[in-house]
């Protein structure tokens, strides 16, 4: 094992040096101190479906936690998600019971691993796969990085909570790679790819390929690739976007599970079986084994887009599957993004089937036997309707706070009064790292607020909050300056075109409190100069631009604590 692949501590220290240098270069600008962050969710679905003592909610990870993959070592489960251009990348959670989850960090937490500084919000990390190899006691995370010329890649570690290796590029094209370790110690990679040149039969025609994997070189074996699925379950039906493959061995047989239909309204999960890891793979006659595509559009408590799943055996011997799905709002918009759900899996027959995965999904599940629901307590991630408070005074910020396209350490300073967000010379619309700390939007109906201690020095400086779907779809609500006066401004950016919704001159003598509230599909932006009484700016505005069905892309909305020294919002 190469030392450079398994020694992330030195590299993390090197990153700290770079971060300090970046902070020094912007220290002459006004620093904004954010404190007392509050987030509260109040969705009707949770109010209408209170939990009984033996129940828990699915999704288990609310908000933008898509493309889940899961593995197990001993009694410990580890789960990872796609992160696109968020930094650090690939959040990783651990659990002993599949109900209560703690975030232990991120897999890609250094600029040397994650080169997304010029990528759009939906570039970067796609569909990570995590697997534990019992033969060498090592965890592997394999993914596609659509940025920095990296492509398909792998990193590894002995302990997922203590840092991961440098990136090893893998010599094949396509996306969505997953690794499989057989009982005999051999390893294989499966992934989505284009059909051979000249053989594409229709738009969306893809194949699943397999490679032998050399564990000593951490590389696929040249020339070992073969197509194991062409098109999908039934090529004559022109299935689209066979992707997200995972390979399993169960009772002597090999199972290949894939997403099919595209990650939208026709999304599904399908399964194949073979006697050998290299096939031939025979599809189950009852495919798909998971989907929500057959039901009325206006159904109550709607879950949709279900697919892109991974399987694991639970602590009670019951199998489970984690997968992505969405919960659209009252206007059928997708503001929270694709979330991580879980269902038990029935594997009593030849093929596995998601229990209640082919009927309209419910928000509650029965807990595994002997498990106590501790979500939101004892350091476990919350779900349902919850309140999250953060004074923002801890030296080490909570893992849920992320940057965009670059390390948060490059623009923040921890103080006893809050976190200083030092403005970069980029604004929120830039395809570049921006000085904004982001928290995922996790509810349809929500209220979030933060206190800001700040006085801009010029019209080029602004600080406040942003509701961010992407660099081309977002709201900015903040303080700036015009001549000698201070102004509150609200700007809407749609398709990259910005419009001032409202502005108001204020007398700024001390800190200001910003608040954003969402109800159904409307957002209200409010501010308080005394910390108690709030005034609205701009009236309720539509949440349409925060939805992926309007903005495109693959991410959910983010709440940002934002500053810039390149403000282009002009008060009126």
C-alpha positions as CSV (number, residue, x, y, z in Angstrom):
1,X,0.0,0.0,0.0
2,X,1.5,3.3,-1.0
3,X,2.2,5.7,1.8
4,X,0.9,8.7,-0.1
5,X,-2.5,7.0,-0.5
6,X,-3.0,6.4,3.2
7,X,-1.5,9.4,4.9
8,X,-4.0,12.3,4.7
9,X,-2.8,14.1,7.9
10,X,0.1,15.8,6.2
11,X,-2.0,16.9,3.3
12,X,-4.7,18.3,5.7
13,X,-2.0,20.4,7.4
14,X,-0.8,21.6,4.0
15,X,-4.4,22.7,3.2
16,X,-4.5,24.7,6.4
17,X,-1.4,26.6,5.3
18,X,-3.1,27.5,2.0
19,X,-6.2,28.5,3.9
20,X,-4.3,30.9,6.2
21,X,-2.6,32.5,3.2
22,X,-6.0,33.0,1.5
23,X,-7.4,34.7,4.7
24,X,-4.4,37.0,4.9
25,X,-4.9,38.2,1.3
26,X,-8.5,39.3,2.1
27,X,-8.0,40.6,5.7
28,X,-8.1,44.2,4.6
29,X,-11.8,44.0,3.7
30,X,-14.8,44.3,6.0
31,X,-15.4,41.1,7.9
32,X,-19.0,40.0,8.6
33,X,-19.7,38.2,11.9
34,X,-22.7,35.8,11.7
35,X,-24.1,34.4,14.9
36,X,-27.1,32.7,16.4
37,X,-28.2,30.7,13.4
38,X,-31.6,29.1,13.7
39,X,-33.4,26.7,11.4
40,X,-36.9,25.3,12.0
41,X,-39.0,23.0,9.8
42,X,-42.7,22.7,10.1
43,X,-44.0,20.4,7.3
44,X,-47.6,19.3,7.3
45,X,-46.6,15.7,6.5
46,X,-44.9,15.3,9.9
47,X,-47.6,17.1,11.8
48,X,-50.2,14.8,10.3
49,X,-48.0,11.6,10.9
50,X,-46.6,11.7,14.4
51,X,-44.3,8.8,15.3
52,X,-45.2,5.9,17.6
53,X,-42.5,4.5,19.8
54,X,-41.6,1.8,17.3
55,X,-41.5,4.0,14.2
56,X,-39.1,6.2,12.3
57,X,-39.3,8.6,9.4
58,X,-38.1,8.0,5.8
59,X,-36.3,9.9,4.3
60,X,-33.6,9.3,6.9
61,X,-31.6,12.2,5.4
62,X,-33.8,15.2,4.4
63,X,-32.7,17.8,1.8
64,X,-30.0,17.4,-0.8
65,X,-28.5,14.0,0.1
66,X,-28.9,12.1,-3.2
67,X,-27.4,8.9,-4.7
68,X,-26.9,7.0,-1.4
69,X,-24.5,4.1,-1.1
70,X,-24.0,2.0,2.0
71,X,-21.6,-0.6,3.3
72,X,-21.0,-2.4,6.6
73,X,-18.0,-3.4,8.8
74,X,-18.8,-5.4,11.8
75,X,-21.7,-3.6,13.6
76,X,-21.0,-0.3,11.9
77,X,-22.8,1.0,8.7
78,X,-21.4,3.8,6.6
79,X,-23.4,5.8,4.0
80,X,-22.2,8.4,1.5
81,X,-24.0,10.8,-0.9
82,X,-23.3,12.8,-4.0
83,X,-22.1,16.3,-3.4
84,X,-21.5,17.8,-6.9
85,X,-19.6,21.1,-6.5
86,X,-20.1,21.4,-2.7
87,X,-17.0,21.5,-0.7
88,X,-16.0,19.4,1.2
89,X,-17.4,16.6,-0.9
90,X,-19.1,13.3,-0.3
91,X,-20.7,13.6,3.2
92,X,-20.3,10.4,5.2
93,X,-22.6,9.1,7.9
94,X,-22.4,6.2,10.3
95,X,-25.0,4.1,12.2
96,X,-25.3,0.9,14.1
97,X,-29.0,0.4,13.4
98,X,-29.9,2.1,10.1
99,X,-32.2,4.5,12.0
100,X,-29.9,6.8,14.0
101,X,-27.1,8.4,11.9
102,X,-24.2,10.6,12.8
103,X,-22.1,12.5,10.3
104,X,-18.4,11.7,10.8
105,X,-17.1,14.1,8.1
106,X,-16.6,14.2,4.4
107,X,-14.6,11.8,2.2
108,X,-13.1,14.5,0.0
109,X,-12.0,17.3,2.3
110,X,-8.9,18.7,0.5
111,X,-8.4,20.7,-2.6
112,X,-6.0,18.0,-3.9
113,X,-8.9,15.6,-3.9
114,X,-11.7,17.8,-5.1
115,X,-11.1,20.1,-8.1
116,X,-14.4,21.8,-8.6
117,X,-13.4,25.5,-8.4
118,X,-14.6,26.2,-11.9
119,X,-17.6,23.8,-12.1
120,X,-21.3,24.6,-12.2
121,X,-23.2,23.6,-9.1
122,X,-24.3,20.3,-10.7
123,X,-20.8,19.3,-11.8
124,X,-18.3,17.7,-9.5
125,X,-19.0,14.5,-7.6
126,X,-21.6,12.0,-9.1
127,X,-22.9,8.9,-7.5
128,X,-20.2,7.8,-5.0
129,X,-20.0,4.1,-4.1
130,X,-18.6,3.0,-0.7
131,X,-17.5,-0.6,0.0
132,X,-15.6,-2.3,2.7
133,X,-13.1,-5.0,1.6
134,X,-12.7,-7.6,4.4
135,X,-9.7,-9.1,2.7
136,X,-7.5,-6.1,3.4
137,X,-9.5,-4.3,6.0
138,X,-9.9,-1.2,3.8
139,X,-12.8,1.0,2.8
140,X,-13.0,2.2,-0.8
141,X,-15.0,5.1,-2.2
142,X,-15.2,5.1,-6.0
143,X,-17.0,7.9,-7.9
144,X,-17.0,10.1,-11.0
145,X,-15.6,13.6,-10.6
146,X,-17.0,15.8,-13.5
147,X,-14.3,18.5,-12.9
148,X,-10.6,19.1,-13.0
149,X,-10.0,16.5,-15.7
150,X,-10.3,13.7,-13.2
151,X,-13.2,11.6,-14.3
152,X,-13.6,8.2,-12.6
153,X,-11.5,7.9,-9.4
154,X,-11.0,6.0,-6.2
155,X,-9.9,6.9,-2.7
156,X,-9.5,4.5,0.3
157,X,-8.9,4.5,4.1
158,X,-8.6,2.1,7.1
159,X,-10.9,4.4,9.1
160,X,-13.7,6.5,7.4
161,X,-13.7,9.1,10.2
162,X,-10.0,9.8,10.0
163,X,-9.3,10.9,6.5
164,X,-9.0,9.4,3.1
165,X,-6.2,8.9,0.6
166,X,-5.3,11.0,-2.4
167,X,-7.2,10.5,-5.6
168,X,-6.3,7.6,-7.9
169,X,-7.6,8.2,-11.4
170,X,-9.1,5.2,-13.1
171,X,-8.6,4.4,-16.8
172,X,-12.1,4.1,-18.2
173,X,-14.9,6.4,-19.4
174,X,-18.5,6.6,-18.4
175,X,-20.0,7.4,-15.0
176,X,-21.4,5.8,-11.8
177,X,-18.6,3.2,-11.1
178,X,-19.1,0.8,-8.2
179,X,-16.6,-1.8,-6.8
180,X,-17.3,-5.3,-5.7
181,X,-15.1,-7.7,-3.7
182,X,-15.8,-11.4,-4.2
183,X,-15.3,-14.1,-1.6
184,X,-12.1,-15.3,-3.3
185,X,-10.5,-11.8,-2.9
186,X,-10.9,-10.8,-6.5
187,X,-12.3,-7.3,-7.3
188,X,-14.4,-6.0,-10.1
189,X,-15.8,-2.6,-11.2
190,X,-19.1,-2.0,-12.9
191,X,-20.2,1.3,-14.4
192,X,-22.5,3.1,-16.9
193,X,-21.0,3.8,-20.3
194,X,-22.0,4.6,-23.9
195,X,-22.6,1.7,-26.3
196,X,-19.8,0.9,-28.6
197,X,-19.3,3.5,-31.3
198,X,-21.8,3.1,-34.1
199,X,-24.1,0.8,-32.1
200,X,-26.3,3.4,-30.3
201,X,-29.9,2.6,-31.2
202,X,-31.8,5.5,-29.6
203,X,-31.3,8.5,-27.3
204,X,-30.6,7.4,-23.8
205,X,-29.2,4.0,-24.9
206,X,-26.5,3.1,-22.4
207,X,-24.7,0.0,-21.3
208,X,-23.3,-1.5,-18.0
209,X,-19.6,-2.5,-18.3
210,X,-17.5,-4.6,-16.0
211,X,-13.7,-4.6,-15.5
212,X,-11.3,-6.7,-13.5
213,X,-9.7,-4.6,-10.8
214,X,-6.0,-4.9,-9.7
215,X,-6.0,-4.3,-5.9
216,X,-2.2,-3.9,-5.8
217,X,-2.2,-1.2,-8.5
218,X,-5.6,0.3,-7.7
219,X,-6.4,0.3,-11.4
220,X,-8.6,-1.6,-13.8
221,X,-7.0,-4.4,-15.8
222,X,-6.5,-3.1,-19.4
223,X,-8.5,-5.1,-21.9
224,X,-10.7,-6.8,-19.3
225,X,-13.8,-4.7,-20.0
226,X,-17.0,-6.4,-21.2
227,X,-20.6,-5.3,-21.6
228,X,-22.8,-7.1,-19.1
229,X,-26.1,-5.2,-19.8
230,X,-27.1,-3.6,-23.1
231,X,-29.7,-0.9,-22.8
232,X,-31.5,-2.3,-19.8
233,X,-34.0,-5.0,-18.9
234,X,-35.5,-5.3,-22.4
235,X,-33.6,-3.6,-25.2
236,X,-36.7,-3.9,-27.5
237,X,-38.5,-1.5,-25.2
238,X,-35.8,1.1,-25.6
239,X,-35.0,1.6,-21.9
240,X,-33.1,4.7,-21.1
241,X,-30.2,5.5,-18.7
242,X,-29.3,2.2,-17.2
243,X,-26.9,3.5,-14.5
244,X,-26.0,3.4,-10.9
245,X,-25.0,-0.3,-10.9
246,X,-24.1,-2.3,-7.8
247,X,-23.0,-5.9,-7.7
248,X,-23.8,-8.3,-4.8
249,X,-23.3,-12.0,-4.0
250,X,-26.2,-13.8,-2.2
251,X,-26.6,-17.5,-1.6
252,X,-24.0,-18.4,-4.3
253,X,-25.6,-16.2,-7.0
254,X,-24.5,-12.8,-8.3
255,X,-27.0,-9.9,-8.5
256,X,-26.6,-6.7,-10.5
257,X,-28.9,-3.9,-9.4
258,X,-29.2,-0.8,-11.5
259,X,-31.3,2.4,-11.9
260,X,-33.3,2.7,-15.1
261,X,-35.5,5.3,-16.7
262,X,-33.6,8.5,-15.8
263,X,-33.5,10.3,-12.5
264,X,-37.0,11.9,-12.9
265,X,-40.6,10.8,-13.1
266,X,-39.7,7.4,-14.8
267,X,-36.9,6.5,-12.4
268,X,-36.9,2.9,-11.2
269,X,-34.6,0.2,-9.8
270,X,-34.1,-3.1,-11.7
271,X,-32.3,-6.4,-10.8
272,X,-30.4,-9.1,-12.8
273,X,-28.9,-12.4,-11.7
274,X,-26.0,-14.6,-12.9
275,X,-24.0,-17.6,-11.8
276,X,-20.7,-15.8,-12.4
277,X,-19.7,-12.2,-11.5
278,X,-19.1,-11.7,-15.2
279,X,-22.6,-12.9,-16.3
280,X,-24.5,-13.6,-18.3
281,X,-27.0,-11.5,-16.2
282,X,-30.7,-12.5,-16.5
283,X,-33.3,-9.8,-15.6
284,X,-36.0,-10.6,-13.1
285,X,-39.4,-11.1,-14.6
286,X,-41.0,-8.8,-12.1
287,X,-38.8,-5.8,-12.8
288,X,-38.8,-3.0,-11.6
289,X,-38.3,-3.9,-8.0
290,X,-38.7,-0.2,-6.9
291,X,-40.5,2.7,-8.5
292,X,-43.1,5.4,-7.9
293,X,-43.9,6.1,-11.5
294,X,-47.3,4.4,-11.9
295,X,-49.4,6.5,-9.5
296,X,-51.6,9.6,-9.9
297,X,-49.7,12.9,-10.1
298,X,-51.9,14.5,-7.5
299,X,-51.7,11.8,-4.8
300,X,-51.5,12.7,-1.2
301,X,-48.1,12.9,0.6
302,X,-46.4,12.3,-2.7
303,X,-43.0,10.6,-3.0
304,X,-41.6,10.4,-6.5
305,X,-38.4,9.7,-8.6
306,X,-37.5,6.7,-6.5
307,X,-34.4,4.8,-7.6
308,X,-30.6,4.7,-7.6
309,X,-30.5,2.2,-4.7
310,X,-28.0,0.2,-2.7
311,X,-28.6,-2.9,-0.5
312,X,-27.2,-4.0,2.9
313,X,-28.1,-6.6,5.5
314,X,-29.5,-5.0,8.6
315,X,-28.7,-5.7,12.2
316,X,-31.7,-7.9,12.6
317,X,-30.9,-10.1,9.6
318,X,-33.5,-8.2,7.5
319,X,-32.2,-6.7,4.2
320,X,-32.7,-3.0,3.5
321,X,-32.2,-0.7,0.6
322,X,-31.3,3.0,0.6
323,X,-32.3,5.1,-2.4
324,X,-33.0,8.5,-3.6
325,X,-36.5,10.0,-4.1
326,X,-38.1,13.5,-3.9
327,X,-41.0,15.0,-2.1
328,X,-42.5,17.8,-4.3
329,X,-44.3,20.7,-2.7
330,X,-47.9,21.8,-3.2
331,X,-47.0,23.2,-6.7
332,X,-45.2,19.9,-7.5
333,X,-41.8,21.7,-7.3
334,X,-38.6,20.2,-6.0
335,X,-37.0,22.6,-3.7
336,X,-35.5,20.2,-1.2
337,X,-33.8,18.2,-3.9
338,X,-33.3,14.4,-3.9
339,X,-33.2,12.9,-0.5
340,X,-32.1,9.6,1.1
341,X,-34.9,7.1,1.8
342,X,-34.8,3.6,3.2
343,X,-37.1,0.5,2.9
344,X,-36.9,-3.1,4.1
345,X,-36.1,-5.6,1.3
346,X,-37.8,-9.0,0.9
347,X,-35.2,-11.5,-0.3
348,X,-37.1,-14.6,0.5
349,X,-37.5,-15.4,-3.2
350,X,-34.9,-15.6,-6.0
351,X,-34.7,-11.8,-6.5
352,X,-34.9,-9.1,-3.9
353,X,-37.9,-6.8,-3.8
354,X,-38.4,-3.5,-1.9
355,X,-41.2,-3.9,0.6
356,X,-43.9,-1.3,-0.3
357,X,-41.6,0.0,-3.0
358,X,-44.2,-0.5,-5.7
359,X,-47.1,1.3,-3.9
360,X,-47.3,4.9,-2.9
361,X,-44.7,5.3,-0.2
362,X,-45.6,6.3,3.4
363,X,-43.6,8.7,5.6
364,X,-43.2,6.2,8.5
365,X,-41.6,2.8,8.9
366,X,-41.4,0.2,11.7
367,X,-38.0,0.2,13.4
368,X,-35.7,-2.8,13.4
369,X,-36.4,-4.9,16.5
370,X,-34.7,-3.6,19.6
371,X,-33.8,-0.1,18.1
372,X,-34.7,3.1,19.9
373,X,-35.3,6.2,17.8
374,X,-32.7,8.8,18.9
375,X,-32.8,11.1,15.8
376,X,-32.0,14.7,16.8
377,X,-30.6,13.5,20.1
378,X,-27.1,12.5,21.4
379,X,-25.4,13.8,18.3
380,X,-27.6,11.9,15.9
381,X,-28.9,13.7,12.7
382,X,-32.4,15.0,13.1
383,X,-35.4,14.2,10.9
384,X,-39.1,15.0,10.8
385,X,-39.9,18.5,12.0
386,X,-36.9,19.8,14.0
387,X,-35.1,22.9,15.1
388,X,-31.4,23.4,14.6
389,X,-29.6,26.1,16.5
390,X,-26.0,27.0,16.1
391,X,-24.3,30.0,17.8
392,X,-21.5,29.7,15.2
393,X,-18.9,30.2,17.9
394,X,-17.3,26.7,17.9
395,X,-13.8,26.5,16.5
396,X,-14.8,23.5,14.5
397,X,-18.0,24.2,12.6
398,X,-20.6,21.4,12.3
399,X,-20.1,19.2,9.3
400,X,-23.4,20.3,7.8
401,X,-21.9,23.7,7.0
402,X,-20.3,23.6,3.5
403,X,-18.7,25.9,1.0
404,X,-19.2,26.0,-2.8
405,X,-16.3,25.1,-5.1
406,X,-13.7,25.6,-2.4
407,X,-12.9,25.1,1.3
408,X,-14.9,27.1,3.8
409,X,-11.6,27.5,5.7
410,X,-10.5,29.9,2.9
411,X,-13.0,32.5,3.9
412,X,-14.1,32.0,7.5
413,X,-12.6,32.8,10.9
414,X,-14.0,31.4,14.1
415,X,-14.4,33.9,17.0
416,X,-16.1,33.9,20.4
417,X,-18.8,36.2,18.9
418,X,-19.6,34.1,15.8
419,X,-18.1,33.2,12.5
420,X,-16.5,35.9,10.4
421,X,-17.2,35.4,6.7
422,X,-14.4,37.3,4.9
423,X,-15.6,38.5,1.5
424,X,-14.1,37.2,-1.7
425,X,-13.9,39.1,-4.9
426,X,-16.6,36.9,-6.4
427,X,-20.3,37.1,-6.0
428,X,-22.9,34.4,-5.7
429,X,-23.3,34.2,-9.5
430,X,-19.7,33.3,-10.2
431,X,-18.4,30.0,-11.5
432,X,-15.7,30.2,-8.8
433,X,-15.4,29.7,-5.1
434,X,-17.7,32.1,-3.2
435,X,-17.6,33.3,0.4
436,X,-20.8,31.7,1.6
437,X,-21.4,29.1,4.3
438,X,-24.3,26.9,3.2
439,X,-26.8,24.8,5.1
440,X,-29.2,22.5,3.2
441,X,-32.9,23.4,2.9
442,X,-34.7,20.4,4.5
443,X,-38.4,21.4,4.6
444,X,-41.2,22.8,2.5
445,X,-42.4,25.0,5.3
446,X,-39.4,26.5,7.2
447,X,-38.1,29.5,9.1
448,X,-34.4,30.4,9.3
449,X,-32.7,33.4,10.8
450,X,-29.2,34.7,11.6
451,X,-27.7,37.7,13.3
452,X,-25.2,39.8,11.4
453,X,-22.8,42.3,12.9
454,X,-21.6,44.3,9.9
455,X,-21.2,47.8,8.3
456,X,-20.3,47.8,4.6
457,X,-17.6,50.3,3.5
458,X,-18.7,50.7,-0.1
459,X,-21.3,49.7,-2.7
460,X,-19.0,46.8,-3.7
461,X,-19.5,45.1,-0.3
462,X,-22.6,43.2,0.7
463,X,-23.4,40.6,3.4
464,X,-26.6,38.8,4.3
465,X,-28.3,35.5,3.3
466,X,-28.9,33.8,0.1
467,X,-31.4,31.1,-0.9
468,X,-29.4,29.3,-3.5
469,X,-30.4,26.7,-6.1
470,X,-27.4,27.5,-8.4
471,X,-25.2,30.2,-9.7
472,X,-28.0,31.2,-12.2
473,X,-31.1,30.7,-9.9
474,X,-31.0,32.3,-6.4
475,X,-32.2,35.0,-4.1
476,X,-29.9,37.4,-2.3
477,X,-31.1,39.4,0.8
478,X,-28.4,41.6,2.4
479,X,-27.0,44.9,3.4
480,X,-24.9,47.1,1.1
481,X,-24.1,50.8,0.8
482,X,-25.0,53.6,-1.6
483,X,-23.2,56.9,-1.2
484,X,-23.2,57.3,2.6
485,X,-26.3,55.4,3.3
486,X,-27.0,51.7,4.2
487,X,-29.6,49.7,2.3
488,X,-31.4,46.4,2.7
489,X,-31.7,44.8,-0.7
490,X,-33.5,41.8,-2.2
491,X,-32.5,40.4,-5.6
492,X,-33.9,37.6,-7.7
493,X,-31.7,35.8,-10.2
494,X,-33.3,33.6,-12.8
495,X,-31.5,32.1,-15.8
496,X,-28.6,34.3,-14.9
497,X,-30.6,37.5,-15.2
498,X,-30.9,39.5,-12.0
499,X,-33.7,41.8,-10.9
500,X,-33.9,44.0,-7.8
501,X,-37.2,43.1,-6.1
502,X,-36.9,45.8,-3.4
503,X,-34.6,48.0,-1.4
504,X,-34.9,50.1,1.6
505,X,-32.6,52.7,3.3
506,X,-32.0,51.9,7.0
507,X,-30.3,53.4,9.9
508,X,-27.7,50.9,11.0
509,X,-26.3,51.4,14.4
510,X,-25.7,47.8,15.6
511,X,-26.3,44.2,14.4
512,X,-29.2,43.2,12.2
513,X,-31.2,40.0,12.1
514,X,-32.1,38.4,8.8
515,X,-35.0,36.0,8.5
516,X,-36.4,33.9,5.6
517,X,-39.6,31.9,5.9
518,X,-41.1,29.5,3.5
519,X,-44.7,28.4,3.4
520,X,-45.9,26.1,0.7
521,X,-44.2,27.6,-2.4
522,X,-43.7,31.2,-1.2
523,X,-40.7,32.8,0.5
524,X,-40.8,35.9,2.7
525,X,-37.6,37.8,3.5
526,X,-37.7,39.9,6.8
527,X,-35.3,41.9,8.9
528,X,-35.1,43.2,12.4
529,X,-33.0,46.1,13.7
530,X,-33.9,45.3,17.4
531,X,-33.7,41.6,17.3
532,X,-37.5,41.2,18.0
533,X,-39.7,43.0,15.6
534,X,-39.4,42.0,11.9
535,X,-40.2,44.0,8.8
536,X,-40.8,42.3,5.4
537,X,-39.0,43.5,2.3
538,X,-40.5,42.8,-1.1
539,X,-43.5,40.9,0.0
540,X,-43.9,37.1,-0.5
541,X,-41.9,35.9,-3.6
542,X,-42.2,32.7,-5.5
543,X,-40.1,29.7,-4.6
544,X,-40.1,28.6,-8.2
545,X,-36.5,29.4,-9.0
546,X,-35.4,27.2,-6.0
547,X,-36.8,24.1,-7.7
548,X,-34.8,21.7,-9.9
549,X,-37.8,21.4,-12.3
550,X,-37.3,25.1,-13.0
551,X,-33.6,25.6,-12.5
552,X,-32.5,22.2,-13.8
553,X,-29.5,20.4,-12.3
554,X,-29.3,17.7,-9.6
555,X,-29.1,19.7,-6.3
556,X,-31.5,20.9,-3.7
557,X,-31.7,24.4,-2.4
558,X,-29.2,25.8,0.1
559,X,-29.4,28.5,2.7
560,X,-26.2,30.6,2.7
561,X,-24.5,33.0,5.0
562,X,-23.0,35.2,2.3
563,X,-20.6,38.1,1.8
564,X,-18.9,39.6,-1.2
565,X,-16.6,42.4,-2.1
566,X,-17.9,42.2,-5.7
567,X,-21.5,43.3,-5.1
568,X,-23.4,44.3,-8.2
569,X,-26.8,45.0,-6.6
570,X,-27.7,48.7,-6.8
571,X,-30.3,50.0,-4.3
572,X,-33.0,52.2,-5.6
